[in-house]
Each structure stands twice: as structure tokens, then as C-alpha cells.
Amino acid sequence: MSSANRKNMEEYSDEICLNEKEDLIENAETKEDDICATPGVQFKDDFSDVRSDSQDNKNMLSSKTLDDVLTYIKFGRFQIKMMILTCHGYFAVCSEMMLIIFLTEPLKKEWNIANMTYPSLLVLGAVGGILGGVVTGIVSDKYGRRTPFLISTVILAVFSVLAPFVNSFSLFVCVRTLISAGEGGLGTLVHVQLLEFLPIKNRGSCLVTITLCGTLGAVYAAAMAWWLLSRYGWRIFMGACAVPTVVQIPLSFLLIKESPRFLFVSGKEESGISLLKEMARQNKKQMLEVNIDCPASTNRGRMKDLLTPALRGRTLVISAIWLLQCVGYWGVTLFLPTYMASVGMEPYLNTFSIFIGQIPGMFLAIITIEPHMLGRIRCLRFFSLFTCISLVLFAFIDDVAAKTVIVIVCYFFMVPMYSILNTLTPEMYPTDIRTTALAFISVLIGLPSLFTPFLSAGVLSTGVLWLYPVVWGACFLMQTILTFFLHQETAGKKLDDRKVS
């Protein structure tokens, strides 16, 4: 090799070494900057699976959102406690809510109530539910989820225990109105209370599980009606349905935690970090340093923010869908035992069977609501359409056995839509107005109770048996159409912790 070539090679080698040194210095400076940067997240994992956890740590070093942190913490012991709290809470709400459909005839007989007087019980109950949901939702965005959750639980339990002991219809209406206020408050919060602790991939299945437990609460009420109502009377029946509400009190005080998302948006960053570290400890993850990109918001819980330009479209569409869902559901359900008796079906046993039939539908929703399946919106569309079809078939098929099967199929599709909506709705809104959005929805949930009892009674009084299912089937047809105007698919997406202007 010539001396000129050797000289060139030596210069090239020196240049490579110099570049490598510069790269090392630059990488060291970059690493130091990353450690000092804000926001950023650093974690240390104490799992035995070093390989997977090292990858987790590598991925999480640049985390900037609460969803990133919750994804690192994963679903574990802490979230299981939250699921016990919220699932049992919704079980108690629904068992107490659904018992009212079995009391029509017993209460009319007890106090000799006229047919058009009895719906006042349902109307004032709806008013109580609306007020409870609205107040609880707005207060929860302003002052936190924990205290309104506890207050709603106590109100529900205390007046559920008192209800069997009242001795007049007017007093019974007052007590049931207060029970409905507790139902409205607790029903507004259970899904958000769990949602704000969950990693992205667990949100759909866990939130549908809450509604599944609400379905089990309805099954419990139907079972108690079948077992106790004719043998021991309505007071014992109501006492049995109040048991879950009493159990919910110690569960709530033992397990309730403030939402980490609320703590950050309300400016309580230190409390939020402390809670995240507690979650990580219980889930066997250790966090050394946490800096979260979640700006505080001073204007929380303002209902007018639901109609800002960015949110107006989704608010109007989801509100119309909720209204149609509740009108259709309560229209079918409130006088279902009476309607079944009029067409020759045994009311209490069949109602119990119908509520049992909801459970497989809930499991189908758990599967199909995930992003790798139908997602939230297409799942809602699918269940809405088949509810409409089953109600039309229920109207025009005369065989009693076939009617029994069809109405079970109807509830198989109809009830899981609540779980889909309860999952989709809070995911559509930022943290500082999330429960306010649900407060507004609670108004829509309560509104049908102001007029569907009278409308249902009027439709039944016509004596045209096919008209009752067709009227409510039309609601689900319109609901199906409206789902095509929903464009905010939330399956697999991060929650928004920033106000949308």
C-alpha cells in the first residue's frame, strides 16, 4: 500500500473516532436534558420479568399523559377494588330502580289508586332522578367525585330501607322521589368513577361489566318479585331489594378514591401523583418520578361548555340517541307485565326470564365493543337495529311461546345499549366537563318517565295489541338512523384531559 493511501486511511479513521466521540457527548447531553425535562415520566418496575419490564420502562420514559401512566401501571389489584365498588353500586341502583315495575298492581290494591293517579309516582320519581343526576354531575366536576358518590350512596340506602314502612301513597311518593335522587346521583358517577382509573385497552370491557352488574340487579329484583311478591307482599319484596343498597355503604367508605384525572385538572398535582404511586404500589409497579402533562382548569362543571363549537355536534346527536333509548326502553318495560298478561303470557315468570336473557347480550357487547371488533358506534348501531326488528316481530306474531322467545331476544339487544352508551358518552368529553355531560344526560334519562307512563297507559287502553310494541319499535328505528351521525369513535383512543374550545 502506498504512503499516500496509508495517510488517507489514517485520516479517515481519525475522523470516524472524532464523530463517535461527538455523538457520545451529544447523546449524553440529550439524555441529561430528557431527565431534567418537564413533563416526563420515569418508572422502576419490580416485576420478575426483566425483559418485558425493561421494554415497558423504555417505552414509558417519554410519557406525557395520564393515559400513558395508567397504561404503564396496567389493570391490577387497585382497579379490581374500583370494579367491586362501582359494579356493586350499579347493581344496587338497578335492583332498586327496577322494582317499581312490579309494584303497579300491589300498590293500586293497597291504597285503591286510580289508573291515572298512579303514574304520578313515576313522574315525581323521574324528577328526583333528574335533580339527583344534575346536581351530582355538576358538583363532581367542580369539587370531586368522591363526596357526591358517598352522599348519593347514603341517600339511596336510607330511603330504600324506609320505603317499606310508609303507610300512605303520598308519603310513599315522597320517599320514592328521594330514592330516585340517590339513584340518579350514583348512576351518574359509577361509570366515570371507574373510567378515570382504567388503562385504554380495559375501558370497554370494564365499563360494560358495570352495566352487566346493573342487569344482574334487575334480575335480582325480578327474582325477588317472583319469589316474595305473591307470598309475602310488596313490603317484604321492597325490603329484600333494599339489601344491596345497605351493603353499598361500607363498600363505598372503604374503597372510594378520588379520581386522579380530577385531581390533576383541579390543580391538586401532588395528591394526584401520590394516588398514582399508590395505584402502582398495589399493582406491583414502582414509580420513581412522575411529571404529568395535564393542565389545571379553573372553569369546570359548566353545562354551557357542552355546546361549544367543538362539542355541539356530538352533544346534540348523543343526547337524541339517549332520549330515544330511554323512551323506547321504559315504554316497553313499565307496563310489560300488564301487556304480557293481556296477551296470555304469565307476567312475573316471563319478566324474570326476560331479565335473564339480557345477560348473554351483555357478554356479546363486552366482546364487540372493543376496537378490534365493532367498536362503540357500530356496536350501538347493530344492537339498535335488531331491537327494532324484534319489537316488530313481537307485535305481529300471535303464538304465546314465540312471543316469549322474541321478547327475550328484544331485551338481549335492547339492554346492552345502555352499556355501550355509558361507555361511549364519558369518553367523548374532556375531564373537566365529563360528569357535567352525564348530568345533562341524566335529564334526558329522566324525561321519558314524565310522559311514557301516560303514553304507555294510553296505548294499552286502545285494546290494539300490536300497537304497543310498534310504537316503541319506531323509537329504536330512529335511534339506528341517528347512529350514522356519530363520528367520534373512542374505542382504543386516549381520554381528553384538556378542555375542548
Stockholm file with secondary structure:
# STOCKHOLM 1.0

chainA/1-501         MSSANRKNMEEYSDEICLNEKEDLIENAETKEDDICATPGVQFKDDFSDVRSDSQDNKNMLSSKTLDDVLTYIKFGRFQIKMMILTCHGYFAVCSEMMLIIFLTEPLKKEWNIANMTYPSLLVLGAVGGILGGVVTGIVSDKYGRRTPFLISTVILAVFSVLAPFVNSFSLFVCVRTLISAGEGGLGTLVHVQLLEFLPIKNRGSCLVTITLCGTLGAVYAAAMAWWLLSRYGWRIFMGACAVPTVVQIPLSFLLIKESPRFLFVSGKEESGISLLKEMARQNKKQMLEVNIDCPASTNRGRMKDLLTPALRGRTLVISAIWLLQCVGYWGVTLFLPTYMASVGMEPYLNTFSIFIGQIPGMFLAIITIEPHMLGRIRCLRFFSLFTCISLVLFAFIDDVAAKTVIVIVCYFFMVPMYSILNTLTPEMYPTDIRTTALAFISVLIGLPSLFTPFLSAGVLSTGVLWLYPVVWGACFLMQTILTFFLHQETAGKKLDDRKVS
#=GR chainA/1-501 SS CCHHHHHHHHHHHHHHHHHHHHHHHHHHHHHHHHHHCSSCEEEECCCSCHHHHHHHHHHHTTCCSHHHHHHHHCSCHHHHHHHHHHHHHHHHHHHHHHGGGGCHHHHHHHHTCCTTTTHHHHHHHHHHHHHHHHHHHHHHHHHCSHHHHHHHHHHHHHHHHHGGGCCSHHHHHHHHHHHHHHHHHHHHHHHHHHHTTCCGGGHHHHHHHHHHHHHHHHHHHHHHIIIIIHHHCHHHHHHHHHHHHHHHHHHHHHHCCCCHHHHHHTTCHHHHHHHHHHHHHHTTCEEEEECCCCCCCSSCSCGGGGGSHHHHHHHHHHHHHHHHHHHHHHHHHTTHHHHHHHTTCCHHHHHHHHHHHHHHHHHHHHHHTSTTTTHHHHHHHHHHHHHHHHHHHHHHCCCHHHHHHHHHHHHHHHTHHHHHHHHHHHHTSCGGGHHHHHHHHHHHHHTHHHHHHHHHHHHHHTCCTTHHHHHHHHHHHHHHHHGGGCCCCCTTCCCCCSCCC
#=GC SS_cons         CCHHHHHHHHHHHHHHHHHHHHHHHHHHHHHHHHHHCSSCEEEECCCSCHHHHHHHHHHHTTCCSHHHHHHHHCSCHHHHHHHHHHHHHHHHHHHHHHGGGGCHHHHHHHHTCCTTTTHHHHHHHHHHHHHHHHHHHHHHHHHCSHHHHHHHHHHHHHHHHHGGGCCSHHHHHHHHHHHHHHHHHHHHHHHHHHHTTCCGGGHHHHHHHHHHHHHHHHHHHHHHIIIIIHHHCHHHHHHHHHHHHHHHHHHHHHHCCCCHHHHHHTTCHHHHHHHHHHHHHHTTCEEEEECCCCCCCSSCSCGGGGGSHHHHHHHHHHHHHHHHHHHHHHHHHTTHHHHHHHTTCCHHHHHHHHHHHHHHHHHHHHHHTSTTTTHHHHHHHHHHHHHHHHHHHHHHCCCHHHHHHHHHHHHHHHTHHHHHHHHHHHHTSCGGGHHHHHHHHHHHHHTHHHHHHHHHHHHHHTCCTTHHHHHHHHHHHHHHHHGGGCCCCCTTCCCCCSCCC
//
